[in-house]
Amino acid sequence: MSIPFYDFPTSPILIIGALGITVAIAVFFIAYQKYFNSPLNKELSTKKKALIKEQQELNDRLEKIEQDLKNL
């Protein structure tokens, strides 16, 4: 009774294919990171503008609340 042992295929086409998949994943990851950190990303600039506007509104509300507290 022996335990079957399977050798890893050493075919050059399989090695080239595995390297190709690895390179494709690396390119996808790098492109994804570069796109979402890009200053030309419209989604990022829109989100930044909305957050700045919301921050200004919150600061205005805070100032009004502070004034109301001082008037009490």
C-alpha positions as CSV (number, residue, x, y, z in Angstrom):
1,M,0.0,0.0,0.0
2,S,1.7,3.2,-1.2
3,I,0.5,6.8,-1.1
4,P,0.3,8.3,-4.6
5,F,2.6,11.2,-5.2
6,Y,2.0,13.6,-8.1
7,D,4.9,15.6,-9.6
8,F,4.3,19.2,-10.5
9,P,4.1,19.5,-14.3
10,T,7.3,21.0,-15.7
11,S,5.9,21.8,-19.1
12,P,7.3,25.2,-20.4
13,I,3.8,26.3,-21.6
14,L,2.4,25.9,-18.0
15,I,5.3,27.9,-16.5
16,I,4.9,30.7,-19.1
17,G,1.1,30.7,-18.4
18,A,1.7,30.9,-14.7
19,L,4.1,33.8,-15.1
20,G,1.7,35.5,-17.5
21,I,-1.1,35.3,-14.9
22,T,1.2,36.6,-12.2
23,V,2.2,39.6,-14.4
24,A,-1.4,40.3,-15.3
25,I,-2.4,40.4,-11.6
26,A,0.6,42.7,-10.8
27,V,-0.3,45.1,-13.7
28,F,-4.0,45.2,-12.6
29,F,-3.0,45.9,-9.0
30,I,-0.6,48.7,-9.9
31,A,-3.0,50.3,-12.4
32,Y,-5.8,50.2,-9.8
33,Q,-3.6,51.9,-7.2
34,K,-2.4,54.5,-9.7
35,Y,-5.9,55.3,-10.9
36,F,-7.5,55.8,-7.5
37,N,-4.6,57.9,-6.2
38,S,-4.5,60.1,-9.4
39,P,-5.4,63.8,-9.2
40,L,-7.3,63.3,-12.5
41,N,-9.8,60.9,-10.9
42,K,-13.2,62.7,-11.2
43,E,-14.8,60.6,-8.4
44,L,-12.0,61.6,-6.0
45,S,-12.2,65.3,-6.7
46,T,-16.0,65.2,-6.5
47,K,-15.9,63.5,-3.1
48,K,-13.2,65.9,-1.9
49,K,-15.4,68.9,-2.8
50,A,-18.4,67.4,-1.1
51,L,-16.4,66.7,2.1
52,I,-15.0,70.3,2.1
53,K,-18.5,71.7,1.7
54,E,-19.8,69.5,4.5
55,Q,-16.9,70.5,6.7
56,Q,-17.7,74.2,6.1
57,E,-21.4,73.7,6.9
58,L,-20.5,71.9,10.2
59,N,-18.1,74.7,11.1
60,D,-20.8,77.2,10.5
61,R,-23.2,75.3,12.7
62,L,-20.6,75.0,15.4
63,E,-20.0,78.7,15.4
64,K,-23.7,79.4,15.6
65,I,-24.0,77.0,18.6
66,E,-21.1,78.6,20.3
67,Q,-22.6,82.1,19.8
68,D,-25.9,80.8,21.2
69,L,-24.2,79.4,24.3
70,K,-22.4,82.7,24.9
71,N,-25.7,84.6,24.7
72,L,-27.3,82.5,27.4
